[in-house]
Amino acid sequence: MGRLRNARGNGQANARQPQWCPAPRYDLPASGFRGIWGGASPGSPAMPLPRRLLLAAALAAPALRTARAEAWPDRVVTLVVPFLAGGSTDIAARILAERLGAVLGGEAGPARIVVENRSGAGGSVGAEWVRHRPADGATLMLASASALATNPAALPQQTPYDPIGDFTQIALIGGGPIVLVVPAASPFGGVPELLAAIRAAPGRYTWATSGAGGIGHLTGEYLKLQAGGLKAEHVPYRGGSAVMEALAKGEVDYSLEVLASTAPHIRDGLSRGLAVSALQRHPLFPAIPTLAESGLPGFEVTTWNMLVAPAGLPPGIVAILAAGVRKVLAEEATAQRLAQAGVDPAPPGSPAEARAFLVTELAKFRGIVAQSGLELGRR
């Protein structure tokens, strides 16, 4: 997943969806810390207060981390989606939150995991917010290829975070192809017709994506390059649902959007899929050809979603979450729900494998941007 072969913006303002309340913060008062760390044993050698505190903290920290991990989740967990509600990442997040809460729950019932949408700048706004949260397990993020790979590669000036070092990688959830989609009333019946029209009228046609520098944007730029250097105006939105709404209204001529976002609109006849970006047709829409079949040999791009947390998440909590995700993705009913939404479940993997995957993807997309000479932006 997340592959682009043979080739090798400007985000919008933060828009928070008030569908869920943020998880409450539990900050211990200063007296609480004194109660844990303060006070020397009778007869112990006198030492300056700072040294005593440091020694006590060093000795007690491992036990406290273990206790926290064993008690977790002991509060509401917020699962941040860095896009608007209704898009591909949001769909996968809501399925994951429901099932992961059930898997992690105990005798008191399911753990409470709520989804919070923090959209903007192709996922960068939400990612930047999450990286500043405490690494205590109360805040997670279902990241996308856009937020952690293509945005940092294409628009580093707009992604102040380190996509690897500023987050704890937990598990790869799934992914799928990008779909080249047009409004239902579009005159274009196939990819060759669309490309011919764009070629004949440079700059006349508009295309939408979930954000400048995102996976859809990079795919669209790559498509124009592979088709001979076409020119069309890119219009970034703050999520897949906004893209598909604009497409249904005929506000743009075409879009490159992930399958999970486009699938409901294609099924309902609001939009038409002209091609998918994978090398094989997708089982959800076997009648839609690939871009490779449509005159662009070898064209392949796929996206992915990964569960992450702020850097420094205790290993015990990481292990609990990773094991929970493996159980969820192994559920046949859950796998089918994700697949029906256009998110193909990922095979079982470890946090270390998720991190290695991200390192590879980020390096690859940075190489693509450099080698292709792409200057991503609204044009």
C-alpha positions as CSV (number, residue, x, y, z in Angstrom):
1,M,0.0,0.0,0.0
2,G,1.0,3.6,-0.4
3,R,3.0,2.8,-3.5
4,L,3.7,4.9,-6.5
5,R,5.6,3.5,-9.4
6,N,7.0,4.5,-12.8
7,A,7.9,8.1,-11.7
8,R,9.6,8.9,-10.1
9,G,-0.3,23.8,-1.5
10,N,-1.8,25.6,0.3
11,G,-3.9,24.0,3.2
12,Q,-7.0,25.6,4.4
13,A,-7.6,27.0,7.9
14,N,-8.2,24.7,10.8
15,A,-11.9,23.6,11.0
16,R,-12.9,21.6,14.0
17,Q,-16.0,19.5,13.8
18,P,-18.0,19.9,17.1
19,Q,-19.5,16.4,16.8
20,W,-17.7,15.1,19.9
21,C,-16.4,16.7,23.0
22,P,-12.6,16.4,23.5
23,A,-11.5,14.0,26.2
24,P,-11.1,15.5,29.6
25,R,-7.6,16.2,30.9
26,Y,-6.5,14.8,34.2
27,D,-3.7,17.0,35.5
28,L,-2.4,16.1,39.0
29,P,-2.0,19.0,41.3
30,A,1.5,19.9,42.5
31,S,0.6,18.5,46.0
32,G,-0.1,15.1,44.3
33,F,3.4,14.9,43.1
34,R,4.8,15.9,46.5
35,G,2.7,13.1,48.0
36,I,4.3,10.6,45.7
37,W,7.9,11.8,45.7
38,G,8.4,13.8,48.8
39,G,9.6,12.7,52.2
40,A,12.8,10.8,53.1
41,S,12.7,7.6,55.2
42,P,13.7,8.0,58.8
43,G,17.4,7.8,59.3
44,S,18.1,8.2,55.6
45,P,21.1,10.4,54.7
46,A,20.3,14.0,54.1
47,M,20.6,15.2,50.5
48,P,19.5,18.3,48.7
49,L,15.8,18.2,47.7
50,P,16.4,18.3,44.0
51,R,18.7,15.2,44.1
52,R,16.2,13.3,46.4
53,L,13.4,14.0,44.0
54,L,15.4,12.9,41.0
55,L,16.5,9.7,42.7
56,A,13.0,8.9,43.8
57,A,11.6,9.6,40.4
58,A,14.1,7.4,38.7
59,L,13.4,4.5,41.0
60,A,9.7,4.7,40.9
61,A,9.0,5.6,37.3
62,P,9.2,2.0,35.9
63,A,6.6,0.8,38.4
64,L,4.3,3.7,37.7
65,R,4.5,3.2,34.0
66,T,3.6,-0.5,34.5
67,A,0.7,0.4,36.8
68,R,-0.6,3.0,34.3
69,A,-0.4,0.5,31.4
70,E,-2.2,-2.2,33.4
71,A,-5.0,0.3,34.4
72,W,-5.4,1.8,30.9
73,P,-7.8,2.7,29.5
74,D,-9.0,4.4,32.7
75,R,-10.6,7.4,31.0
76,V,-12.2,8.5,27.8
77,V,-9.9,8.1,24.8
78,T,-10.1,10.6,22.0
79,L,-9.3,9.2,18.5
80,V,-8.5,12.2,16.3
81,V,-9.3,12.2,12.6
82,P,-7.4,15.0,10.8
83,F,-10.2,15.4,8.2
84,L,-13.8,16.2,8.0
85,A,-16.5,13.7,9.0
86,G,-17.6,11.4,6.3
87,G,-14.3,10.9,4.5
88,S,-12.3,7.7,4.3
89,T,-10.2,8.1,7.4
90,D,-13.3,9.2,9.4
91,I,-15.2,6.1,8.2
92,A,-12.4,3.8,9.2
93,A,-11.9,5.6,12.5
94,R,-15.5,5.2,13.6
95,I,-15.5,1.5,12.8
96,L,-12.2,1.1,14.7
97,A,-13.3,3.1,17.7
98,E,-16.5,1.0,18.1
99,R,-14.7,-2.3,17.9
100,L,-11.5,-1.4,19.7
101,G,-13.6,-0.1,22.6
102,A,-15.3,-3.4,22.8
103,V,-12.1,-5.4,22.7
104,L,-10.3,-3.2,25.3
105,G,-13.3,-3.1,27.7
106,G,-13.5,-5.1,30.8
107,E,-16.2,-6.1,33.3
108,A,-17.4,-2.5,33.5
109,G,-18.2,-2.6,29.8
110,P,-16.6,-1.3,26.6
111,A,-13.8,1.3,26.8
112,R,-15.1,4.7,25.6
113,I,-13.3,5.8,22.5
114,V,-14.7,9.0,20.9
115,V,-13.9,10.3,17.4
116,E,-13.0,14.0,17.1
117,N,-12.5,15.6,13.7
118,R,-9.7,18.3,13.5
119,S,-9.4,19.0,9.8
120,G,-7.3,21.3,7.7
121,A,-4.2,21.4,5.5
122,G,-4.5,17.8,4.2
123,G,-4.4,16.4,7.7
124,S,-1.5,18.5,9.0
125,V,-3.7,20.6,11.4
126,G,-4.9,17.5,13.3
127,A,-1.4,15.9,13.3
128,E,0.2,19.1,14.7
129,W,-2.5,19.2,17.5
130,V,-2.0,15.6,18.4
131,R,1.8,15.8,18.7
132,H,1.4,18.3,21.5
133,R,-0.9,16.2,23.6
134,P,0.4,14.2,26.6
135,A,1.6,10.7,25.8
136,D,-0.7,9.1,28.3
137,G,-3.0,7.1,26.0
138,A,-5.8,9.6,26.2
139,T,-5.2,10.9,22.7
140,L,-4.7,8.8,19.6
141,M,-4.9,9.6,15.9
142,L,-5.9,7.6,12.8
143,A,-3.4,9.1,10.5
144,S,-3.3,8.9,6.7
145,A,-0.7,8.8,4.0
146,S,-1.4,12.5,3.4
147,A,-0.8,13.6,7.0
148,L,2.3,11.5,7.6
149,A,3.9,11.0,4.2
150,T,2.8,13.1,1.2
151,N,2.3,16.4,3.1
152,P,5.6,16.3,4.9
153,A,7.3,15.3,1.6
154,A,5.6,17.9,-0.6
155,L,4.9,20.8,1.8
156,P,7.5,20.6,4.6
157,Q,7.0,24.3,5.3
158,Q,3.4,23.6,6.3
159,T,4.2,20.5,8.4
160,P,6.3,21.6,11.4
161,Y,6.2,18.1,12.9
162,D,8.5,15.1,12.3
163,P,6.1,12.4,11.0
164,I,8.3,9.7,12.5
165,G,9.9,11.2,15.6
166,D,6.9,13.2,16.9
167,F,4.6,10.2,17.0
168,T,4.4,6.6,18.4
169,Q,3.5,4.3,15.6
170,I,1.1,1.6,16.8
171,A,-0.5,-0.3,13.9
172,L,-1.3,-0.2,10.2
173,I,-5.0,-0.4,9.8
174,G,-5.7,-0.6,6.1
175,G,-5.8,1.2,2.8
176,G,-7.0,1.2,-0.8
177,P,-6.7,2.8,-4.2
178,I,-7.4,6.3,-5.3
179,V,-10.4,6.8,-7.7
180,L,-10.5,9.2,-10.6
181,V,-14.1,10.3,-10.4
182,V,-16.4,12.8,-12.2
183,P,-19.9,14.2,-11.6
184,A,-22.7,12.0,-12.7
185,A,-23.7,14.4,-15.4
186,S,-20.1,14.7,-16.7
187,P,-19.7,14.3,-20.5
188,F,-16.6,12.3,-20.0
189,G,-17.2,8.5,-20.3
190,G,-13.7,7.4,-19.8
191,V,-10.1,8.5,-18.9
192,P,-9.0,9.0,-22.5
193,E,-11.8,11.5,-23.1
194,L,-11.1,13.4,-20.0
195,L,-7.4,13.7,-20.7
196,A,-8.0,14.7,-24.3
197,A,-10.3,17.5,-23.1
198,I,-7.7,18.8,-20.6
199,R,-5.0,18.6,-23.2
200,A,-7.1,20.6,-25.6
201,A,-7.9,23.4,-23.1
202,P,-4.9,23.9,-20.7
203,G,-6.0,25.5,-17.4
204,R,-9.7,25.3,-18.2
205,Y,-10.7,22.3,-16.1
206,T,-10.7,22.1,-12.3
207,W,-10.0,19.1,-10.0
208,A,-10.5,18.7,-6.3
209,T,-8.7,16.8,-3.6
210,S,-8.8,16.6,0.2
211,G,-6.0,19.1,0.6
212,A,-2.9,20.5,-1.0
213,G,0.0,18.1,-0.7
214,G,-2.2,15.2,0.2
215,I,-2.3,11.7,-1.3
216,G,-5.0,12.8,-3.8
217,H,-3.0,15.9,-4.8
218,L,0.2,14.0,-5.3
219,T,-1.6,11.4,-7.3
220,G,-3.3,14.1,-9.5
221,E,0.0,15.8,-10.2
222,Y,1.6,12.5,-11.1
223,L,-1.4,11.7,-13.4
224,K,-0.9,15.0,-15.2
225,L,2.8,14.3,-15.6
226,Q,2.3,10.8,-16.9
227,A,-0.3,12.1,-19.4
228,G,2.2,14.4,-20.9
229,G,2.3,17.5,-18.7
230,L,-1.3,18.5,-18.6
231,K,-2.5,21.7,-16.9
232,A,-5.6,21.9,-14.8
233,E,-6.5,24.0,-11.8
234,H,-6.3,22.2,-8.4
235,V,-8.9,23.1,-5.8
236,P,-8.1,21.8,-2.3
237,Y,-10.9,21.0,0.3
238,R,-10.7,20.0,3.9
239,G,-11.7,16.4,3.5
240,G,-13.1,13.7,1.3
241,S,-16.7,14.5,2.2
242,A,-16.4,18.1,1.1
243,V,-14.7,17.0,-2.1
244,M,-17.5,14.6,-3.0
245,E,-20.2,17.2,-2.2
246,A,-18.5,19.7,-4.5
247,L,-18.3,17.0,-7.2
248,A,-21.9,16.1,-6.9
249,K,-22.9,19.8,-7.3
250,G,-20.7,20.1,-10.4
251,E,-18.5,22.7,-8.8
252,V,-15.4,20.9,-10.2
253,D,-14.8,18.7,-13.2
254,Y,-13.0,15.7,-11.6
255,S,-11.3,14.5,-8.5
256,L,-8.8,12.0,-7.3
257,E,-10.1,10.7,-4.0
258,V,-9.7,7.6,-1.9
259,L,-12.1,4.7,-2.5
260,A,-13.7,4.9,1.0
261,S,-14.9,8.5,0.3
262,T,-16.1,7.9,-3.3
263,A,-17.8,4.5,-2.8
264,P,-21.1,5.7,-1.4
265,H,-21.4,8.4,-4.0
266,I,-20.7,6.0,-6.8
267,R,-23.2,3.5,-5.5
268,D,-25.9,6.2,-5.2
269,G,-25.2,7.5,-8.7
270,L,-24.1,11.0,-7.6
271,S,-20.7,10.5,-9.2
272,R,-19.0,8.1,-11.7
273,G,-15.7,6.4,-11.2
274,L,-13.6,6.4,-14.4
275,A,-10.6,4.5,-13.1
276,V,-8.8,3.2,-10.0
277,S,-5.1,3.9,-9.2
278,A,-4.1,0.3,-8.2
279,L,-2.8,-2.2,-10.7
280,Q,-5.9,-4.4,-10.2
281,R,-9.5,-3.6,-10.3
282,H,-11.2,-3.4,-6.9
283,P,-13.7,-6.0,-6.0
284,L,-16.2,-3.4,-4.8
285,F,-16.4,-1.9,-8.4
286,P,-15.1,-4.6,-10.8
287,A,-16.5,-2.6,-13.8
288,I,-14.2,0.4,-13.1
289,P,-10.9,-0.1,-15.0
290,T,-7.5,0.8,-13.7
291,L,-5.5,3.8,-14.9
292,A,-3.0,1.3,-16.3
293,E,-5.7,-0.1,-18.4
294,S,-6.8,3.3,-19.5
295,G,-3.7,4.5,-21.3
296,L,-1.2,5.0,-18.4
297,P,0.8,1.7,-18.2
298,G,2.2,0.9,-14.8
299,F,0.4,3.7,-13.0
300,E,-0.1,2.7,-9.3
301,V,-0.8,4.7,-6.2
302,T,-2.5,3.4,-3.0
303,T,-3.2,5.1,0.3
304,W,-3.2,3.8,3.9
305,N,-4.2,4.6,7.5
306,M,-2.1,4.1,10.6
307,L,-2.9,4.3,14.3
308,V,-0.5,6.6,16.1
309,A,-0.1,8.5,19.4
310,P,2.1,11.3,20.6
311,A,5.7,10.4,20.9
312,G,6.7,8.6,24.2
313,L,3.5,6.5,24.7
314,P,4.4,3.9,27.3
315,P,5.4,0.6,25.8
316,G,2.7,-1.2,27.9
317,I,-0.1,0.9,26.4
318,V,1.4,0.5,22.9
319,A,1.3,-3.3,23.4
320,I,-2.3,-3.2,24.6
321,L,-3.4,-1.1,21.6
322,A,-1.4,-3.2,19.0
323,A,-2.9,-6.4,20.4
324,G,-6.4,-4.9,20.3
325,V,-6.0,-3.7,16.7
326,R,-4.9,-7.2,15.7
327,K,-8.0,-8.7,17.3
328,V,-10.3,-6.1,15.6
329,L,-8.8,-6.6,12.2
330,A,-9.1,-10.4,12.6
331,E,-12.9,-10.1,13.1
332,E,-14.6,-11.2,9.9
333,A,-17.5,-8.9,10.3
334,T,-15.2,-5.9,11.0
335,A,-13.0,-6.7,8.1
336,Q,-16.1,-6.8,5.9
337,R,-17.3,-3.5,7.2
338,L,-14.0,-1.9,6.4
339,A,-13.8,-3.5,3.0
340,Q,-17.4,-2.3,2.1
341,A,-16.3,1.2,3.1
342,G,-13.3,0.9,0.7
343,V,-10.6,0.3,3.3
344,D,-8.9,-3.0,2.8
345,P,-7.7,-4.3,6.2
346,A,-4.0,-4.6,6.7
347,P,-2.4,-7.9,7.5
348,P,-1.3,-8.4,11.2
349,G,1.8,-6.5,12.1
350,S,3.8,-5.1,15.0
351,P,4.5,-1.4,16.1
352,A,8.1,-1.9,14.9
353,E,6.8,-2.9,11.5
354,A,4.4,0.0,11.3
355,R,7.3,2.4,12.1
356,A,9.5,0.8,9.4
357,F,6.7,1.0,6.9
358,L,6.3,4.7,7.6
359,V,10.0,5.4,7.3
360,T,10.0,3.7,3.9
361,E,6.9,5.5,2.7
362,L,8.2,8.9,3.8
363,A,11.5,8.4,2.1
364,K,9.8,7.2,-1.1
365,F,7.4,10.2,-1.4
366,R,10.3,12.6,-0.6
367,G,12.2,11.0,-3.5
368,I,9.2,11.3,-5.8
369,V,8.8,15.0,-5.2
370,A,12.5,15.6,-5.7
371,Q,12.9,13.5,-8.7
372,S,9.7,14.7,-10.4
373,G,10.5,18.4,-9.7
374,L,6.9,18.9,-8.5
375,E,6.1,22.3,-7.1
376,L,2.8,21.5,-5.3
377,G,0.3,24.2,-4.8
378,R,-2.9,25.6,-6.2
379,R,-2.4,25.8,-9.9
